[in-house]
């Protein structure tokens, strides 16, 4: 009976956590909404387990007639939700293609198939499945639990990789004039991974739903309470060392010189190797997505460390590319308009204007004077 109440009150706590995250003011409101959704999933999972426990422990099997094992779907949704929370908190764009959505949906298919199979059974067969699974375990749920372990571990490794990349750049992020330390995220993910790797052998050795549910509940209580406390502490709900309010004039000055140098090096490597500036739609947002550097930091570095705007930074690469093309085209076979388009300019006038600004010559004058580099 103790276990039943633990699951019920855990569900209430998760619901409170979700409510707090939704109503509190925070510079990371979008991340809080994702985390709130994750806690709502946990609340639904805990309430369903509480009902499941109460019926089986009290042998009130008639209460299970309408029971459906949606807890499998909820568990499979935790991994993607956690990964999205990490990406949003770190201010990183998530680009979902159709293929990525299908790949993320694949683990749900076996769970959906099992639920359909379960619902197609007669009432007595469903009750027998639930009773046997709770005490001894059945192969269907053992395989599905294995799938949940693999899927969650996969997303935890994805989260770890994203966090590691961010920490190599800086342990602090700046969002809406607030600077936050995000190094705690790595601790949280390592804690999660350690528990997954340690609990998996125990769960499959015991091989019954009762043991799996106990282990899952203990893991969630420890890990997600920690996640709630640390995330709220770091985003201003409590007063913590991890959050620093920046004055307007200080925002652009709070990037460490070494971090700024690393960021700029990443930018130049991207420009030289992948040449995104050759595309007309190249903008600061796409460059941010390709480098993993926030839009704010890119703008900050260019404006305050090399005294250039983003358009000037991009156009400099485009003009250098245009110079090379004009020098190679000794016989004037390529029109100036075509050179501009090849180098990422959307029109002849924008090409001429940018070229004149950087070289004090028009493309035509440069070609005539054969100013090759």
N, C-alpha and C positions, 0 to 999 in steps of 0.2 A: 504493500500500500504506500510505503514511503516513496518508492520509485514513481508511482502514479502522480503523487502530489508534486514531486520534483519537476516532472515534465509539464504539469499544468502551470505551475508558478514560473517556470522558465518561459513558457509561452506568453504569460502576462508581462514578464520583464522585457521580452523582445518587442512586444507591442508598445510598451512605454518608450523603449529606445527609439523605435521607428517614429513615434509621435514627436519626441524631443528633437530628433534630427530634422523633421519636416518643419517645425515651427521656429526653431532657433535661427537667429541671424548669423550668417557666416560668409566669409569671402569665397568659400568653396561650396556654395549652395547646391550646385549641380552634382558634385560628388556626394553630398549629404543625401540627396534624393535617391541616388543609386544605392547607398548604404542603407537607407531607410527601407527600400524595396527588399534588400537582402534580409533585413530583420523581420519584415513582414512574412517572408518565406519561412524563416525560422519559427516565427510565432505560429503559423499555420501547421508546420511540421510538428511542433511540440503539442499543440492542442489535439491534433489527430492521434498522436502517440498516447496521450493521456486517456483519450476515449478507448483506444485499443487495449492499453494496459488494464484499465478498470474492468472492461468486459471480460477479458481473459483471466485476470486474477480472481475476480469474483464469480467466474463461471456463468456470467449473464450472457450466454451465447446468442440469445435472441436479439441483443443489442447490435450484434455484428451482421445481421441480415443485410443491412444496407451499406455495410462498410466497403470502401473501394481503396486499394493501396496506392493512393496518389502521392504518398510520401516518397516514392521512387522518383517521380517527376520533380518534386521539390528538391531532393538531394542533388539531382543532376543539374538543376538550375543554379545551385550555389556557386559552382566553379566559374561559369561565365559571368555571373553577377560580381563576384569578387575581382575578377580580372578587369572588368569594366570600371569598377570603383578605383582600382589602382591607376588605370590609365587616365581617368577623369581627374583624380586628385593630383596627378603629376602634370596636368594640363597638356596631355598628349591626345592628339586626334585619333579616333578609331574609324578606320575606313573599312566598311563591311561590303565585300563583293558578294555576288550570288553564290559563288563557289565556297566562300568562307562560311556563309550562313548555313549552307547545306552540310558542310563538315561539322559545324557545331551542333547541328540538329541530329546527326547520325546516332550518338549515344542514346538519344531519347527513344529511338525506334524500338529496341528490344523491350524497354519499359512499357511503352504503349501497347506492344503486342501482348505482353504478359497481362496487362490490365484487361485488354479485350478478351483474352483467353479466360481470365478469372471470372469476368462478368458473364461469359457464355455457359459457365457451369451452373448446375442446379444449386439451390440454397444449401442443402446438406453437404455437398461436395466443397462448396466455398468455405463453410464453417470448419470442415475437417482440415482443409488446407491451412487455414489460419491457426488452428490449434496445434497441428503437427509442426508447422513452421515456427511457431513461438517456442515450443519446447525442444524440438530436435533439429529443425531446419529442413528445408526441401531444396533440391538442386536448382530449381528455377530462381529462387531468391538468392541462393549462394552465388550463382553466376552473375546476377544483377548487382549484388553487393560488390563483387569483384570489379565489375564495370564501373561502379561509382568510385571505388578506390582509384582505379587507373585514371578515370576522367578528372577527378579532383586533383590528383598528383600532377597530371599534365598541366592543368591551369595554374597550379602553384609554381611549377617550374617556369611557366610563361611570365607570371608575376615577378618571380625572382630575377629573371633576365631583364625585364623592363626596369626594375628598381636598381639593379646593378649598373645599368647604362646611365641612369640618372645620377647615381652617387659618384660615378667616375667624373661626371661634369661638375656636380655640386650637390651637397647634402641639403641645400636650401632651395626652395622655390618661392617665387613672388607672384601673388595673385591679388589684384585689386588693392594695391598699396599695403598688402600684408605679406611678410616674409615668414615662411614656416620651415622648420627642420623636418625632413621626411625620412631620416635614417631609421626611425622606429619601425617603418614598414618592413625593412629587411628582417628585423628581429621577429616581427609577427609572422612573416612567411616562413622563416627558418623554423620557428616554433610549430607551425602547421605541418610542414614537411616532416619534421622529426616525429610528430605524433602519428602521422599517416604511416610512416615506415615502421614504427614500433607497434602500432595497434593492428595493422593488417594481418600479421602472422597469428596473433592471438584470436582475432575474430574468426579466421578460417579454421583454426584449430578447434575452437568451441563449436563453430558451425551451427548456431541456432539464433533465431531472431531476437530472443530475449537478451542474450549476451551482446549482440551487435547494437541493439538499441541502447543498452546501458553505456557501452563504450562511446557511441555517437553522442549521447546526451552529455556525458562528462566532457568530451572534447569541445562541444559547442559552448557549454557554460564557461569553460576556461578561455577558449580562444576568442569567442565573439564578445564577451564582456571586456576582455583586454582591448579588442579592436574598437569598441565603443568608447571606452575611457580614453585611449590614446588619441583617437581621431577627434573627439570633442576637446580634449586638452590642447591639441595642436592647432585647433581652428577657432580658439577664442571663447569657448563656452566656460571653461575655467581659466584661471590665470596660470600660464605655464611658461617655462623658459623657451619652449619651441616656437613661440610666436612673437614677431616683432612688427609693430606698427611703424610704417615708414612715412615721413613727411614727403610731400609732393616732390620737393627738390632733391630728396635723398634717394628716391626710387631708382634713378638711373646711376647712382653712385655706389650701390650696394652689391655690385658684382665684383668679386675678387679678381685682381689683375691676372692671376694665373688661370682662373676659370675663364675669363674673357679671352685670354690668348688661346686656350684650348678650343673654345667655341669658334673663334675666328679661323683657327686652323681647320676645324671640321668643315666650316663654310667653304674655304678655299679648296679643300680636297674634293668636296662635292662639285664645285664649279669646274675644276680641272678634269675630273674623271668622268662625270656624268653629263656635264654641260646642260643643265636644265634651262639656262637662259636662251637656248636656241628655240624654245617653244614660246609662242606668243603669250600663252596664258600663264607663264611663270610669274608667280607672285610670292609675297612674303609668307603666306599661309602654306603654299606647297613646299617651299624651301624648309619651313618649320617641320612639316610632316616628314620630309626626307632626311633631315638631320637629327630630329628628336629634340631640337632646341626650341624653346617657346618663342612665340612671335615677339613678346616683350623683350626678351634677351637679345634676339637678333637686331631689333631696332635700337636697343640700348648700345650694343657693341659698335654698330655701324655709326651711330650718331655721336657717341661720346669717346670712342677709342680710335676711330680712323676718320672721323668728321665727314661722313658720307651718308646720304639718304639711301634707302634700299633701291629706288629706281636708278640712281647714279651708279650704285655698286653693280647692278645687273647690266646697265648700259655700257659700262666700261669693258666688261667681258665681251659684250656683243660687238662693240666697235673694234676691239682688238681682233675679233674673228673676222669682221668685215675687212679690216686692213689686210689680213692674210689672203683673203679671197681676191681682193683687188690687185694685190701684188702678183698673184699667180695668174690672173686673167690679163696677161700682157696685150692680147689682141682685142680686148673689149668685146668679147663674145657674150658675156653675161651682162644683162641690163642692171643698172643701179637699183632699180626697184626689186629685182629678183635677189640681189645681194642682201638687201634689207630684210626681205621676207625670210631668206635662209638663215639669217642671224637672229631672228626672233622679233623683228619689228612688224607692227600691224599695218603700217602705211609708209609710203615714200616720204611724206612730210615729217613723220616722227623720226624716221631714220636720218634724214638730212639735219634735223634740229639737234639730235643727240650727237651726231658726228661732228657738227660745227662746234658744239659746246665743248667737246673733249679735245678736238684737234685744231680748232680755229680755221678749219678748212671744210668745204663741202666735200661729199664723196667724189663728185666730178673733178674738183680741183685737186684732190689727193691723187686720183687716178692720173690726171694729166701731168702732175709733178713727179709721179712715180715714187711717192714717199713710202717705200717698202720697209718693213721691219724685219 
